[in-house]
Amino acid sequence: MVAKRRKYTEEFRAEAVRLYRSGDRSISAVGRELGITPSVLHRWHQEQHQAEQAGTSRASVKAEREELQRLRRENEVLRQERDFLRSAAAYFAKERK
């Protein structure tokens, strides 16, 4: 049986990162205290750090990343459609001659 993925609020994530940054405890200790794995806390910390460097919030950085992924997928579909139409046009142009 696959464990269901837990979802955490932005407030919980921000508080977890704040606890890690504010104390002299290790990332493992803070993770154990909050019931999360150190790798998750480390990822949240990295995301928070990147957002601060960009002068935005974690949520806006995440939204931008998701938008970029969506646009890349859409771009790939459009390329495939264009290539198909080119080959179809070439086929029909060849058939006319």
TILUM-808740 format. One line per 4 residues: their letters; for each residue y negated, x negated, z of N, C-alpha, C, O. Coordinates in Angstrom, 2 decimals, decimal comma. Layout:
! residues N
a) Y X Z Y X Z Y X Z Y X Z; ...
//
This chain:
! residues 97
mvak) 1,18 -0,84 0,00 0,00 0,00 0,00 -1,24 -0,89 0,00 -1,34 -1,83 0,78; -2,18 -0,58 -0,87 -3,40 -1,35 -0,99 -4,42 -0,82 0,01 -4,65 0,39 0,11; -5,03 -1,74 0,74 -6,03 -1,33 1,72 -7,28 -0,82 1,01 -7,68 -1,35 -0,02; -7,88 0,21 1,57 -9,09 0,77 0,99 -10,26 -0,17 1,29 -10,39 -0,66 2,41
rrky) -11,08 -0,39 0,31 -12,21 -1,29 0,46 -13,29 -0,65 1,33 -13,70 0,49 1,10; -13,74 -1,40 2,32 -14,78 -0,88 3,21 -16,14 -1,05 2,58 -16,39 -2,03 1,87; -17,02 -0,11 2,84 -18,39 -0,18 2,33 -19,33 -0,31 3,52 -19,19 0,38 4,53; -20,28 -1,20 3,37 -21,25 -1,45 4,44 -22,64 -1,09 3,94 -22,96 -1,26 2,77
teef) -23,46 -0,59 4,86 -24,84 -0,25 4,50 -25,66 -1,52 4,36 -25,29 -2,57 4,87; -26,77 -1,40 3,66 -27,68 -2,53 3,50 -28,21 -2,98 4,86 -28,41 -4,17 5,09; -28,43 -2,02 5,76 -28,93 -2,36 7,09 -27,90 -3,20 7,85 -28,26 -4,18 8,51; -26,63 -2,83 7,75 -25,58 -3,59 8,42 -25,52 -5,01 7,85 -25,41 -5,98 8,60
raea) -25,58 -5,12 6,54 -25,53 -6,44 5,91 -26,70 -7,30 6,33 -26,53 -8,48 6,66; -27,90 -6,71 6,32 -29,09 -7,46 6,71 -29,00 -7,91 8,17 -29,37 -9,03 8,50; -28,51 -7,02 9,02 -28,37 -7,36 10,44 -27,33 -8,46 10,65 -27,52 -9,34 11,48; -26,24 -8,41 9,90 -25,21 -9,44 10,01 -25,77 -10,80 9,60 -25,51 -11,80 10,27
vrly) -26,52 -10,85 8,52 -27,13 -12,11 8,07 -28,15 -12,58 9,10 -28,22 -13,78 9,39; -28,92 -11,65 9,66 -29,91 -12,03 10,68 -29,23 -12,62 11,91 -29,70 -13,62 12,46; -28,11 -12,02 12,33 -27,37 -12,55 13,48 -26,87 -13,96 13,21 -26,95 -14,84 14,07; -26,36 -14,19 12,02 -25,86 -15,51 11,66 -26,99 -16,54 11,64 -26,83 -17,65 12,14
rsgd) -28,13 -16,15 11,06 -29,25 -17,08 10,95 -29,92 -17,36 12,28 -30,42 -18,46 12,51; -29,95 -16,36 13,16 -30,72 -16,49 14,40 -30,03 -17,33 15,47 -30,70 -17,91 16,32; -28,72 -17,39 15,44 -28,03 -18,07 16,52 -27,45 -19,40 16,12 -27,59 -19,86 14,99; -26,80 -20,01 17,08 -26,14 -21,28 16,82 -24,64 -21,08 16,63 -23,86 -22,03 16,70
rsis) -24,25 -19,82 16,40 -22,84 -19,52 16,19 -22,45 -19,76 14,75 -23,28 -19,68 13,84; -21,20 -20,06 14,56 -20,69 -20,30 13,20 -20,56 -18,98 12,46 -20,60 -17,90 13,05; -20,41 -19,10 11,16 -20,24 -17,91 10,33 -18,94 -17,19 10,68 -18,86 -15,97 10,60; -17,93 -17,96 11,09 -16,65 -17,36 11,50 -16,80 -16,56 12,78 -16,24 -15,47 12,90
avgr) -17,56 -17,10 13,73 -17,75 -16,41 15,01 -18,50 -15,10 14,82 -18,13 -14,08 15,39; -19,54 -15,13 14,02 -20,31 -13,91 13,77 -19,45 -12,91 13,02 -19,49 -11,72 13,31; -18,69 -13,39 12,05 -17,80 -12,49 11,30 -16,77 -11,82 12,18 -16,53 -10,62 12,07; -16,16 -12,61 13,07 -15,17 -12,04 14,01 -15,81 -10,99 14,89 -15,24 -9,93 15,12
elgi) -17,00 -11,29 15,38 -17,71 -10,37 16,27 -18,00 -9,04 15,59 -17,94 -7,98 16,21; -18,32 -9,10 14,29 -18,66 -7,89 13,54 -17,47 -7,24 12,84 -17,57 -6,14 12,32; -16,33 -7,93 12,85 -15,14 -7,39 12,21 -15,13 -7,55 10,71 -14,53 -6,73 10,00; -15,78 -8,59 10,21 -15,79 -8,87 8,77 -15,31 -10,30 8,55 -15,35 -11,13 9,46
tpsv) -14,85 -10,57 7,35 -14,36 -11,92 7,07 -15,54 -12,87 6,86 -16,61 -12,45 6,42; -15,33 -14,15 7,16 -16,41 -15,12 6,96 -16,86 -15,20 5,50 -18,04 -15,44 5,22; -15,94 -15,00 4,56 -16,32 -15,09 3,15 -17,30 -13,97 2,76 -18,20 -14,19 1,96; -17,10 -12,79 3,33 -18,02 -11,68 3,05 -19,40 -11,99 3,62 -20,41 -11,79 2,95
lhrw) -19,43 -12,46 4,85 -20,71 -12,80 5,47 -21,40 -13,93 4,71 -22,62 -13,91 4,54; -20,63 -14,89 4,25 -21,21 -16,00 3,48 -21,81 -15,48 2,18 -22,90 -15,90 1,79; -21,12 -14,57 1,51 -21,64 -14,00 0,26 -22,93 -13,23 0,52 -23,89 -13,35 -0,25; -22,97 -12,44 1,59 -24,18 -11,71 1,92 -25,32 -12,66 2,21 -26,46 -12,42 1,80
hqeq) -25,02 -13,74 2,90 -26,05 -14,75 3,22 -26,59 -15,37 1,94 -27,80 -15,55 1,81; -25,71 -15,71 1,01 -26,14 -16,30 -0,26 -26,99 -15,30 -1,06 -28,01 -15,68 -1,64; -26,58 -14,06 -1,09 -27,34 -13,04 -1,81 -28,72 -12,87 -1,20 -29,71 -12,74 -1,92; -28,78 -12,86 0,12 -30,06 -12,73 0,82 -30,96 -13,92 0,51 -32,16 -13,76 0,27
hqae) -30,38 -15,10 0,50 -31,14 -16,33 0,21 -31,69 -16,29 -1,21 -32,86 -16,62 -1,43; -30,89 -15,88 -2,17 -31,34 -15,79 -3,57 -32,44 -14,75 -3,71 -33,41 -14,97 -4,45; -32,31 -13,64 -3,02 -33,32 -12,59 -3,08 -34,64 -13,08 -2,50 -35,71 -12,80 -3,04; -34,57 -13,81 -1,40 -35,78 -14,33 -0,78 -36,46 -15,34 -1,70 -37,69 -15,36 -1,79
qagt) -35,69 -16,17 -2,37 -36,27 -17,14 -3,29 -36,95 -16,44 -4,46 -37,98 -16,90 -4,96; -36,38 -15,33 -4,90 -36,96 -14,57 -6,01 -38,10 -13,67 -5,55 -38,82 -13,11 -6,38; -38,27 -13,52 -4,24 -39,33 -12,68 -3,71 -39,03 -11,20 -3,80 -39,94 -10,38 -3,88; -37,74 -10,86 -3,79 -37,34 -9,46 -3,88 -36,35 -9,14 -2,75 -36,13 -9,95 -1,85
sras) -35,77 -7,96 -2,83 -34,76 -7,58 -1,85 -33,37 -7,75 -2,45 -33,22 -7,88 -3,67; -32,37 -7,74 -1,58 -30,98 -7,85 -2,05 -30,63 -6,69 -2,97 -29,95 -6,88 -3,98; -31,10 -5,52 -2,63 -30,77 -4,33 -3,43 -31,33 -4,45 -4,84 -30,66 -4,07 -5,80; -32,54 -4,96 -4,97 -33,12 -5,08 -6,31 -32,43 -6,18 -7,12 -32,27 -6,04 -8,33
vkae) -32,02 -7,25 -6,46 -31,27 -8,31 -7,15 -29,94 -7,76 -7,63 -29,51 -8,03 -8,75; -29,27 -6,98 -6,78 -27,99 -6,38 -7,16 -28,18 -5,39 -8,31 -27,37 -5,35 -9,23; -29,23 -4,60 -8,25 -29,50 -3,63 -9,32 -29,77 -4,35 -10,64 -29,31 -3,91 -11,69; -30,51 -5,45 -10,58 -30,78 -6,21 -11,80 -29,49 -6,80 -12,37 -29,29 -6,79 -13,59
reel) -28,63 -7,30 -11,50 -27,35 -7,87 -11,95 -26,49 -6,81 -12,60 -25,88 -7,06 -13,64; -26,42 -5,62 -12,00 -25,63 -4,53 -12,57 -26,21 -4,08 -13,92 -25,46 -3,79 -14,85; -27,54 -4,01 -14,01 -28,19 -3,64 -15,26 -27,88 -4,67 -16,34 -27,62 -4,30 -17,49; -27,91 -5,93 -16,00 -27,60 -6,99 -16,96 -26,16 -6,87 -17,46 -25,90 -7,02 -18,65
qrlr) -25,22 -6,60 -16,55 -23,82 -6,42 -16,95 -23,67 -5,22 -17,88 -22,95 -5,29 -18,88; -24,35 -4,13 -17,57 -24,29 -2,93 -18,41 -24,85 -3,21 -19,79 -24,27 -2,79 -20,80; -25,97 -3,91 -19,84 -26,58 -4,22 -21,13 -25,72 -5,18 -21,96 -25,66 -5,06 -23,18; -25,04 -6,11 -21,31 -24,15 -7,02 -22,03 -22,97 -6,26 -22,63 -22,57 -6,52 -23,76
rene) -22,40 -5,32 -21,85 -21,29 -4,51 -22,38 -21,77 -3,67 -23,57 -21,09 -3,59 -24,59; -22,94 -3,05 -23,43 -23,49 -2,23 -24,50 -23,77 -3,09 -25,74 -23,52 -2,65 -26,86; -24,28 -4,28 -25,53 -24,56 -5,19 -26,63 -23,29 -5,56 -27,38 -23,29 -5,64 -28,61; -22,21 -5,77 -26,66 -20,93 -6,11 -27,29 -20,42 -4,94 -28,14 -19,91 -5,16 -29,24
vlrq) -20,54 -3,72 -27,64 -20,12 -2,54 -28,41 -20,95 -2,43 -29,67 -20,42 -2,15 -30,75; -22,25 -2,64 -29,56 -23,12 -2,56 -30,73 -22,78 -3,64 -31,76 -22,82 -3,37 -32,96; -22,44 -4,83 -31,31 -22,02 -5,89 -32,24 -20,75 -5,49 -32,99 -20,65 -5,69 -34,20; -19,79 -4,93 -32,26 -18,54 -4,50 -32,89 -18,80 -3,42 -33,93 -18,24 -3,44 -35,02
erdf) -19,66 -2,46 -33,58 -19,99 -1,39 -34,53 -20,69 -1,96 -35,77 -20,38 -1,55 -36,89; -21,61 -2,88 -35,57 -22,31 -3,51 -36,69 -21,33 -4,24 -37,60 -21,39 -4,11 -38,82; -20,43 -5,02 -36,99 -19,46 -5,77 -37,79 -18,55 -4,83 -38,58 -18,21 -5,11 -39,73; -18,16 -3,73 -37,97 -17,32 -2,75 -38,66 -18,07 -2,15 -39,86 -17,51 -2,04 -40,95
lrsa) -19,32 -1,78 -39,64 -20,10 -1,19 -40,73 -20,34 -2,20 -41,86 -20,34 -1,82 -43,03; -20,54 -3,45 -41,52 -20,68 -4,48 -42,56 -19,42 -4,60 -43,40 -19,48 -4,64 -44,63; -18,27 -4,64 -42,73 -17,02 -4,78 -43,48 -16,73 -3,52 -44,31 -16,20 -3,62 -45,41; -17,08 -2,36 -43,78 -16,88 -1,12 -44,53 -17,79 -1,09 -45,75 -17,36 -0,70 -46,83
aayf) -19,03 -1,51 -45,59 -19,97 -1,54 -46,71 -19,48 -2,52 -47,77 -19,55 -2,24 -48,97; -18,99 -3,67 -47,34 -18,47 -4,66 -48,29 -17,25 -4,10 -49,03 -17,11 -4,31 -50,23; -16,39 -3,40 -48,33 -15,20 -2,81 -48,94 -15,59 -1,80 -50,00 -15,07 -1,85 -51,12; -16,51 -0,88 -49,67 -16,90 0,15 -50,61 -17,70 -0,43 -51,78 -17,59 0,06 -52,90
aker) -18,49 -1,46 -51,54 -19,24 -2,11 -52,62 -18,27 -2,78 -53,59 -18,48 -2,75 -54,80; -17,21 -3,37 -53,07 -16,19 -4,02 -53,90 -15,43 -2,98 -54,72 -15,10 -3,23 -55,88; -15,15 -1,81 -54,13 -14,38 -0,77 -54,78 -15,16 -0,16 -55,95 -14,54 0,27 -56,92; -16,47 -0,10 -55,89 -17,31 0,50 -56,93 -17,28 -0,32 -58,21 -17,41 0,25 -59,30
k) -17,10 -1,61 -58,11 -17,16 -2,48 -59,29 -15,97 -2,38 -60,17 -15,91 -3,06 -61,20
//
